[in-house]
Amino acid sequence: MPQVKLNPALNIWFVRWIVLNSTNEIVGSISFHSKSDTAGMIEIGLEIHPKFRNNGYAKEALLGM
């Protein structure tokens, strides 16, 4: 993405795909929605396809952020 090459700091705001290593399937996505507030809180968007829920993928993705 050209804009990230020009300003690598922008990459923080792009969606990250959650990929199952064993099959290379995309099972969901995760992203930051904004910078942290004055209390240090931040909003994160997260979605896991229903077929892949209840396997710990959301928790693993959150820990990776």
FIMARMAR-762140 format. One record per atom (N, C-alpha, C): residue in one letter; x, y, z; residue number from 1. Coordinates in pm, 1 decimal. Layout:
N
gulum res A	xx X	yy Y	zz Z	n NUM
...
***
This chain:
65
gulum res M	xx 83.0	yy -116.4	zz 0.0	n 1
gulum res M	xx 0.0	yy 0.0	zz 0.0	n 1
gulum res M	xx 88.4	yy 123.9	zz 0.0	n 1
gulum res P	xx 72.9	yy 205.4	zz -100.1	n 2
gulum res P	xx 160.4	yy 322.7	zz -114.3	n 2
gulum res P	xx 160.4	yy 415.4	zz 6.5	n 2
gulum res Q	xx 43.1	yy 439.0	zz 67.7	n 3
gulum res Q	xx 39.0	yy 533.2	zz 179.7	n 3
gulum res Q	xx 115.6	yy 481.7	zz 300.8	n 3
gulum res V	xx 121.7	yy 351.0	zz 319.4	n 4
gulum res V	xx 197.5	yy 294.6	zz 431.6	n 4
gulum res V	xx 346.9	yy 303.0	zz 403.9	n 4
gulum res K	xx 386.8	yy 285.8	zz 279.1	n 5
gulum res K	xx 528.5	yy 300.6	zz 244.9	n 5
gulum res K	xx 575.9	yy 442.6	zz 272.4	n 5
gulum res L	xx 490.2	yy 540.8	zz 244.4	n 6
gulum res L	xx 525.6	yy 680.4	zz 269.6	n 6
gulum res L	xx 524.9	yy 713.0	zz 418.7	n 6
gulum res N	xx 432.5	yy 652.5	zz 492.5	n 7
gulum res N	xx 419.4	yy 679.5	zz 635.9	n 7
gulum res N	xx 386.2	yy 549.1	zz 708.7	n 7
gulum res P	xx 487.8	yy 471.7	zz 749.1	n 8
gulum res P	xx 463.9	yy 342.5	zz 814.2	n 8
gulum res P	xx 376.2	yy 350.4	zz 939.0	n 8
gulum res A	xx 368.4	yy 465.3	zz 1002.9	n 9
gulum res A	xx 285.0	yy 480.6	zz 1122.7	n 9
gulum res A	xx 137.3	yy 460.5	zz 1091.5	n 9
gulum res L	xx 97.8	yy 476.5	zz 965.9	n 10
gulum res L	xx -42.3	yy 456.8	zz 927.1	n 10
gulum res L	xx -85.8	yy 311.4	zz 937.7	n 10
gulum res N	xx 6.9	yy 219.3	zz 930.2	n 11
gulum res N	xx -26.8	yy 77.1	zz 928.0	n 11
gulum res N	xx -107.6	yy 33.6	zz 1049.6	n 11
gulum res I	xx -93.8	yy 104.4	zz 1160.0	n 12
gulum res I	xx -165.8	yy 68.9	zz 1282.1	n 12
gulum res I	xx -317.1	yy 72.0	zz 1261.5	n 12
gulum res W	xx -365.9	yy 151.9	zz 1166.7	n 13
gulum res W	xx -510.3	yy 170.6	zz 1150.4	n 13
gulum res W	xx -572.1	yy 74.6	zz 1049.9	n 13
gulum res F	xx -495.5	yy -6.6	zz 982.7	n 14
gulum res F	xx -551.4	yy -96.9	zz 882.8	n 14
gulum res F	xx -600.9	yy -227.4	zz 945.3	n 14
gulum res V	xx -698.0	yy -287.5	zz 880.4	n 15
gulum res V	xx -754.6	yy -414.7	zz 926.5	n 15
gulum res V	xx -650.6	yy -525.0	zz 911.4	n 15
gulum res R	xx -644.3	yy -610.2	zz 1010.4	n 16
gulum res R	xx -557.8	yy -727.5	zz 1004.1	n 16
gulum res R	xx -646.7	yy -851.2	zz 992.3	n 16
gulum res W	xx -613.4	yy -936.2	zz 899.5	n 17
gulum res W	xx -689.0	yy -1060.2	zz 883.2	n 17
gulum res W	xx -640.7	yy -1160.7	zz 986.3	n 17
gulum res I	xx -733.5	yy -1238.1	zz 1038.2	n 18
gulum res I	xx -700.6	yy -1347.6	zz 1129.3	n 18
gulum res I	xx -703.1	yy -1474.2	zz 1044.0	n 18
gulum res V	xx -587.4	yy -1535.9	zz 1028.6	n 19
gulum res V	xx -571.7	yy -1648.6	zz 936.3	n 19
gulum res V	xx -539.3	yy -1775.5	zz 1014.6	n 19
gulum res L	xx -611.4	yy -1881.2	zz 984.2	n 20
gulum res L	xx -586.8	yy -2011.2	zz 1045.8	n 20
gulum res L	xx -462.2	yy -2071.6	zz 980.9	n 20
gulum res N	xx -357.7	yy -2090.3	zz 1059.0	n 21
gulum res N	xx -229.9	yy -2137.7	zz 1004.5	n 21
gulum res N	xx -240.0	yy -2272.1	zz 933.6	n 21
gulum res S	xx -320.6	yy -2361.9	zz 985.7	n 22
gulum res S	xx -324.7	yy -2497.5	zz 930.0	n 22
gulum res S	xx -387.6	yy -2504.7	zz 791.4	n 22
gulum res T	xx -475.7	yy -2408.3	zz 757.8	n 23
gulum res T	xx -545.8	yy -2413.5	zz 628.5	n 23
gulum res T	xx -531.6	yy -2286.2	zz 545.5	n 23
gulum res N	xx -470.3	yy -2182.4	zz 602.8	n 24
gulum res N	xx -460.1	yy -2050.0	zz 539.9	n 24
gulum res N	xx -595.6	yy -1984.8	zz 514.5	n 24
gulum res E	xx -699.6	yy -2028.9	zz 586.2	n 25
gulum res E	xx -832.2	yy -1967.7	zz 573.6	n 25
gulum res E	xx -839.1	yy -1841.7	zz 659.1	n 25
gulum res I	xx -905.9	yy -1739.8	zz 606.8	n 26
gulum res I	xx -933.9	yy -1620.9	zz 686.3	n 26
gulum res I	xx -1052.4	yy -1653.9	zz 775.8	n 26
gulum res V	xx -1032.0	yy -1643.3	zz 907.1	n 27
gulum res V	xx -1138.4	yy -1676.3	zz 1001.8	n 27
gulum res V	xx -1201.1	yy -1551.5	zz 1062.4	n 27
gulum res G	xx -1137.5	yy -1435.5	zz 1041.5	n 28
gulum res G	xx -1192.2	yy -1311.8	zz 1095.8	n 28
gulum res G	xx -1101.1	yy -1194.3	zz 1068.4	n 28
gulum res S	xx -1130.0	yy -1083.6	zz 1138.2	n 29
gulum res S	xx -1049.4	yy -962.7	zz 1123.5	n 29
gulum res S	xx -1045.7	yy -887.1	zz 1255.4	n 29
gulum res I	xx -944.3	yy -801.6	zz 1268.2	n 30
gulum res I	xx -927.6	yy -721.0	zz 1388.9	n 30
gulum res I	xx -860.3	yy -590.0	zz 1350.3	n 30
gulum res S	xx -896.7	yy -481.4	zz 1418.9	n 31
gulum res S	xx -834.0	yy -351.9	zz 1390.7	n 31
gulum res S	xx -854.6	yy -255.9	zz 1506.9	n 31
gulum res F	xx -763.5	yy -158.8	zz 1518.6	n 32
gulum res F	xx -783.0	yy -48.2	zz 1611.9	n 32
gulum res F	xx -880.3	yy 49.2	zz 1548.0	n 32
gulum res H	xx -968.9	yy 109.2	zz 1628.3	n 33
gulum res H	xx -1064.6	yy 206.4	zz 1575.3	n 33
gulum res H	xx -1018.3	yy 349.5	zz 1593.8	n 33
gulum res S	xx -932.5	yy 373.2	zz 1691.5	n 34
gulum res S	xx -885.7	yy 509.4	zz 1717.0	n 34
gulum res S	xx -766.4	yy 505.2	zz 1811.3	n 34
gulum res K	xx -708.2	yy 621.1	zz 1833.8	n 35
gulum res K	xx -600.7	yy 631.7	zz 1931.8	n 35
gulum res K	xx -659.5	yy 615.5	zz 2071.3	n 35
gulum res S	xx -573.6	yy 586.4	zz 2167.6	n 36
gulum res S	xx -622.0	yy 571.8	zz 2305.3	n 36
gulum res S	xx -669.0	yy 706.3	zz 2360.3	n 36
gulum res D	xx -763.5	yy 699.3	zz 2453.3	n 37
gulum res D	xx -814.3	yy 821.6	zz 2515.4	n 37
gulum res D	xx -722.6	yy 862.3	zz 2630.7	n 37
gulum res T	xx -761.6	yy 964.5	zz 2705.7	n 38
gulum res T	xx -676.6	yy 1015.7	zz 2813.1	n 38
gulum res T	xx -654.7	yy 914.2	zz 2924.8	n 38
gulum res A	xx -743.3	yy 817.0	zz 2937.0	n 39
gulum res A	xx -728.2	yy 711.5	zz 3038.2	n 39
gulum res A	xx -649.6	yy 592.1	zz 2984.9	n 39
gulum res G	xx -606.9	yy 598.3	zz 2858.0	n 40
gulum res G	xx -531.8	yy 488.7	zz 2798.3	n 40
gulum res G	xx -617.9	yy 378.8	zz 2739.0	n 40
gulum res M	xx -748.7	yy 402.6	zz 2731.6	n 41
gulum res M	xx -840.6	yy 303.3	zz 2675.1	n 41
gulum res M	xx -845.1	yy 317.7	zz 2523.1	n 41
gulum res I	xx -865.2	yy 205.3	zz 2455.1	n 42
gulum res I	xx -872.2	yy 206.2	zz 2308.9	n 42
gulum res I	xx -982.7	yy 111.3	zz 2263.8	n 42
gulum res E	xx -1044.8	yy 145.3	zz 2151.2	n 43
gulum res E	xx -1149.2	yy 59.2	zz 2095.7	n 43
gulum res E	xx -1089.0	yy -28.0	zz 1986.5	n 43
gulum res I	xx -1120.0	yy -157.1	zz 1993.6	n 44
gulum res I	xx -1072.2	yy -253.6	zz 1894.7	n 44
gulum res I	xx -1193.3	yy -320.3	zz 1831.3	n 44
gulum res G	xx -1194.9	yy -326.1	zz 1698.1	n 45
gulum res G	xx -1299.6	yy -398.1	zz 1626.7	n 45
gulum res G	xx -1252.6	yy -540.1	zz 1600.1	n 45
gulum res L	xx -1342.1	yy -635.9	zz 1619.2	n 46
gulum res L	xx -1305.3	yy -776.4	zz 1605.3	n 46
gulum res L	xx -1424.4	yy -854.3	zz 1552.9	n 46
gulum res E	xx -1398.7	yy -939.9	zz 1455.6	n 47
gulum res E	xx -1505.4	yy -1025.9	zz 1404.0	n 47
gulum res E	xx -1447.3	yy -1162.7	zz 1371.5	n 47
gulum res I	xx -1517.0	yy -1265.8	zz 1415.3	n 48
gulum res I	xx -1481.2	yy -1404.3	zz 1383.3	n 48
gulum res I	xx -1600.0	yy -1465.6	zz 1309.6	n 48
gulum res H	xx -1573.8	yy -1528.3	zz 1196.3	n 49
gulum res H	xx -1679.8	yy -1594.6	zz 1120.6	n 49
gulum res H	xx -1746.1	yy -1698.9	zz 1211.0	n 49
gulum res P	xx -1880.0	yy -1708.4	zz 1209.1	n 50
gulum res P	xx -1950.8	yy -1802.2	zz 1297.7	n 50
gulum res P	xx -1897.2	yy -1945.5	zz 1294.2	n 50
gulum res K	xx -1855.1	yy -1989.6	zz 1178.7	n 51
gulum res K	xx -1803.4	yy -2125.9	zz 1162.6	n 51
gulum res K	xx -1678.5	yy -2151.4	zz 1248.3	n 51
gulum res F	xx -1606.4	yy -2043.5	zz 1283.3	n 52
gulum res F	xx -1479.1	yy -2058.0	zz 1354.1	n 52
gulum res F	xx -1483.6	yy -2008.7	zz 1498.8	n 52
gulum res R	xx -1600.9	yy -1972.4	zz 1547.7	n 53
gulum res R	xx -1611.4	yy -1920.0	zz 1684.2	n 53
gulum res R	xx -1590.2	yy -2029.6	zz 1789.1	n 53
gulum res N	xx -1560.7	yy -1986.0	zz 1909.8	n 54
gulum res N	xx -1540.4	yy -2074.4	zz 2026.4	n 54
gulum res N	xx -1416.2	yy -2162.6	zz 2014.8	n 54
gulum res N	xx -1315.3	yy -2111.0	zz 1945.7	n 55
gulum res N	xx -1188.1	yy -2182.4	zz 1934.0	n 55
gulum res N	xx -1071.0	yy -2102.9	zz 1990.8	n 55
gulum res G	xx -1099.2	yy -1986.5	zz 2048.8	n 56
gulum res G	xx -993.2	yy -1904.3	zz 2106.5	n 56
gulum res G	xx -924.1	yy -1811.9	zz 2008.5	n 56
gulum res Y	xx -972.9	yy -1804.5	zz 1884.2	n 57
gulum res Y	xx -906.7	yy -1721.0	zz 1783.8	n 57
gulum res Y	xx -915.9	yy -1572.6	zz 1817.6	n 57
gulum res A	xx -1028.5	yy -1527.4	zz 1872.6	n 58
gulum res A	xx -1044.2	yy -1386.5	zz 1909.8	n 58
gulum res A	xx -945.6	yy -1350.4	zz 2020.8	n 58
gulum res K	xx -935.4	yy -1434.9	zz 2120.6	n 59
gulum res K	xx -842.4	yy -1409.2	zz 2231.2	n 59
gulum res K	xx -698.9	yy -1403.6	zz 2180.4	n 59
gulum res E	xx -663.5	yy -1497.1	zz 2095.5	n 60
gulum res E	xx -527.9	yy -1500.0	zz 2040.5	n 60
gulum res E	xx -499.5	yy -1373.6	zz 1959.8	n 60
gulum res A	xx -597.2	yy -1329.5	zz 1880.4	n 61
gulum res A	xx -579.8	yy -1208.0	zz 1800.7	n 61
gulum res A	xx -565.8	yy -1085.1	zz 1890.5	n 61
gulum res L	xx -648.4	yy -1076.0	zz 1994.3	n 62
gulum res L	xx -639.6	yy -962.8	zz 2087.5	n 62
gulum res L	xx -504.1	yy -958.6	zz 2157.3	n 62
gulum res L	xx -455.2	yy -1072.5	zz 2198.8	n 63
gulum res L	xx -324.1	yy -1077.0	zz 2263.7	n 63
gulum res L	xx -213.2	yy -1034.9	zz 2167.6	n 63
gulum res G	xx -233.5	yy -1060.0	zz 2038.7	n 64
gulum res G	xx -135.5	yy -1022.0	zz 1938.1	n 64
gulum res G	xx -133.6	yy -874.2	zz 1905.5	n 64
gulum res M	xx -240.7	yy -805.3	zz 1941.0	n 65
gulum res M	xx -247.3	yy -661.9	zz 1912.5	n 65
gulum res M	xx -163.0	yy -585.5	zz 2012.7	n 65
***
